[in-house]
Amino acid sequence: MKTPCLRCGQGVSAFELLFLCEPHLKMTKMERKVSLLVRHWVFVDEVKFFGPGRLELLEKIQETGSIVQAAKAMGMSYKKAWAMVDHMNTHGQQPYVITHKGGQQGGGTELTETAKKVIEAYKNLNTRLSEIVAAEKQLLSLI
């Protein structure tokens, strides 16, 4: 039984899983974009400590001056954001985030120098890893 090619309507065997005729199947393989993505985390005592999500959270806190606003911007609950901040403050060598109580001036949140240095170092590592990944041709050519 023949099934029409999804692109040109030419009959193809029903067992062709992609339902494409031979020329369109070859074209599809040539059009494919194969890429390599690397994500990385820092672990402390075998527990995820710092990675892309916490980097984004710290950057949002720096932008907004607020854990609440940072959480909202990320579509995250305040409880989860606070738990992440508390974990970084508790398990890091130094605190990452300092909160200020409300009052006439209102409260606020700021990053410590330690947090700023960690952000910079993490981004630098990201850049170096991206360069290595971009240079990887052997693996990608085999897939």
Disulfide bonds with the S-S distance in Angstrom:
none
